[in-house]
Amino acid sequence: MTNDTTSTPHDEDSTTDFGFNRVNRGDKAGMVRGVFDSVAGRYDLMNDLMSGGIHRIWKRFTIELSAVRPGQTVLDIAGGTGDLAAKFSRLVGPEGQVILADINAAMLAVGRDRLIDKGATGNVQVVQADAQQLPFEDNSIDCITIAFGLRNVTDKDHGDALYAARFTARR
């Protein structure tokens, strides 16, 4: 038995996961943007079909587990279509704030429109932001969610998105 120590493309730091493939780190954000630009209006339906509706249970579990209270500030990273933001909006009430953040403008447009349709506008801010470079002050957020968006973060293996969120959250 030999000990093969040769590296593979998977081991190289210049690539990252995109679906079942390895792609150049610099190309991933554009590829993810292309996917979400093309599905933004049908994203929730797509998730229903792919998960058999289970994603709705996971989201409800997230809301319950968060223990968010009136007056708090919630940041929903990669929140896209705004379904969690709408629920958090009701929980934090008029004295609280919800920030719907997503790197994709098309997803945010759908989310903003849906929030308006649901009447969740007075305490919701929509921000186009990269999870790896959050534009919020340290210790300014009570609850941070990222849900399924973590799979689309380029440098999740290095913890950049989680590192940024850690300092944004109140301790």
C-alpha positions in Angstrom: 0.0 0.0 0.0 1.4 3.4 -1.0 0.9 6.7 0.7 -0.1 9.0 -2.1 0.5 12.6 -1.0 -0.1 14.3 -4.4 -2.6 17.2 -4.2 -5.8 17.3 -6.2 -7.6 20.3 -7.6 -10.0 19.9 -4.6 -7.1 20.6 -2.2 -6.0 23.8 -3.9 -7.0 27.0 -2.3 -7.9 28.7 -5.6 -11.1 26.6 -6.0 -14.3 26.3 -4.1 -17.6 24.3 -4.4 -20.3 25.2 -6.8 -23.0 22.5 -6.8 -21.1 19.2 -7.4 -18.2 21.0 -9.2 -15.1 22.8 -8.2 -14.7 26.3 -9.7 -12.3 29.1 -9.4 -13.0 31.2 -6.3 -13.1 34.4 -8.4 -15.8 32.9 -10.7 -18.2 31.6 -8.0 -20.0 34.9 -7.1 -20.8 35.6 -10.8 -22.1 32.0 -11.2 -24.2 32.2 -8.1 -25.6 35.6 -9.2 -26.5 34.1 -12.6 -28.4 31.2 -11.0 -30.4 33.5 -8.7 -31.0 36.1 -11.4 -32.7 33.4 -13.4 -34.8 31.9 -10.6 -35.6 34.9 -8.3 -39.4 35.0 -9.2 -39.7 31.2 -8.8 -37.3 30.6 -5.9 -39.8 29.6 -3.2 -41.7 27.3 -5.6 -38.4 25.7 -6.6 -37.6 25.1 -2.9 -41.0 23.6 -2.3 -40.5 21.2 -5.2 -36.9 20.3 -4.3 -37.5 19.9 -0.5 -41.1 18.6 -0.7 -42.1 21.6 1.4 -39.7 20.6 4.3 -37.9 23.9 3.9 -41.0 25.7 5.4 -40.7 23.5 8.5 -37.0 24.3 8.8 -37.8 28.0 8.5 -40.5 27.8 11.1 -38.1 26.0 13.4 -35.5 28.7 12.8 -38.1 31.4 13.8 -39.0 29.5 17.0 -35.4 28.7 18.0 -34.4 32.3 17.5 -36.5 33.5 20.6 -36.6 36.9 19.0 -38.5 39.5 21.1 -40.1 42.9 20.5 -37.6 45.7 20.1 -34.8 43.5 18.9 -32.8 43.8 15.7 -32.6 40.8 13.3 -30.3 40.4 10.3 -31.4 37.8 7.8 -28.4 37.2 5.6 -29.0 35.8 2.1 -32.7 36.3 2.9 -33.7 36.7 -0.7 -37.4 36.5 -1.0 -38.0 37.8 2.5 -40.1 35.0 4.0 -38.1 34.9 7.3 -37.9 38.7 7.3 -41.7 39.0 7.2 -42.1 36.7 10.1 -39.4 38.4 12.1 -41.0 41.8 11.3 -44.1 40.7 13.2 -42.1 39.4 16.2 -39.9 42.4 16.7 -42.8 44.8 16.3 -42.7 48.5 15.5 -39.9 49.2 18.0 -37.7 46.5 16.5 -35.9 46.3 13.2 -35.3 43.5 10.6 -32.6 43.8 8.0 -33.1 41.7 4.9 -29.7 41.3 3.3 -28.7 39.5 0.1 -25.9 39.9 -2.4 -28.3 39.4 -5.3 -30.4 42.4 -6.4 -33.0 40.3 -8.3 -33.7 38.3 -5.1 -33.9 41.5 -3.0 -36.4 43.0 -5.5 -38.7 40.0 -5.2 -38.2 40.1 -1.4 -39.0 43.8 -1.2 -42.1 43.4 -3.3 -43.4 40.5 -1.2 -42.7 42.4 2.0 -44.7 45.3 0.7 -47.5 43.0 -0.3 -47.5 41.6 3.3 -47.5 45.0 4.9 -44.1 44.4 6.5 -42.4 47.7 5.6 -42.2 50.0 8.7 -39.5 48.0 10.5 -37.8 46.2 7.6 -34.7 47.5 5.8 -33.6 45.9 2.6 -29.8 45.9 2.0 -27.7 44.5 -0.8 -24.7 43.1 1.1 -22.1 40.3 0.8 -22.2 37.9 3.8 -18.4 38.0 3.8 -18.2 41.8 4.2 -21.2 42.9 6.3 -21.7 46.6 6.4 -23.0 46.8 10.0 -21.5 48.0 13.2 -20.1 45.5 15.7 -22.5 44.5 18.4 -25.5 45.9 16.6 -27.6 42.9 15.9 -29.5 40.7 18.3 -30.2 37.7 16.0 -28.5 36.7 12.8 -29.8 34.0 10.4 -28.3 32.8 7.1 -30.3 29.6 6.4 -29.6 28.0 3.0 -27.5 31.0 1.8 -24.4 29.6 3.5 -23.9 27.1 0.7 -23.4 30.0 -1.7 -20.7 31.8 0.2 -17.4 31.5 -1.5 -15.1 31.5 1.5 -17.2 29.6 4.0 -14.4 27.1 4.4 -12.3 29.9 5.8 -15.1 31.2 8.0 -15.3 34.8 6.5 -19.1 35.0 6.6 -19.4 33.5 10.1 -16.5 35.6 11.3 -18.2 38.8 10.0 -21.5 37.8 11.6 -19.8 37.0 14.9 -18.6 40.6 15.4 -21.9 42.1 14.1 -23.9 40.1 16.7 -24.5 41.5 20.2 -22.7 39.5 22.9 
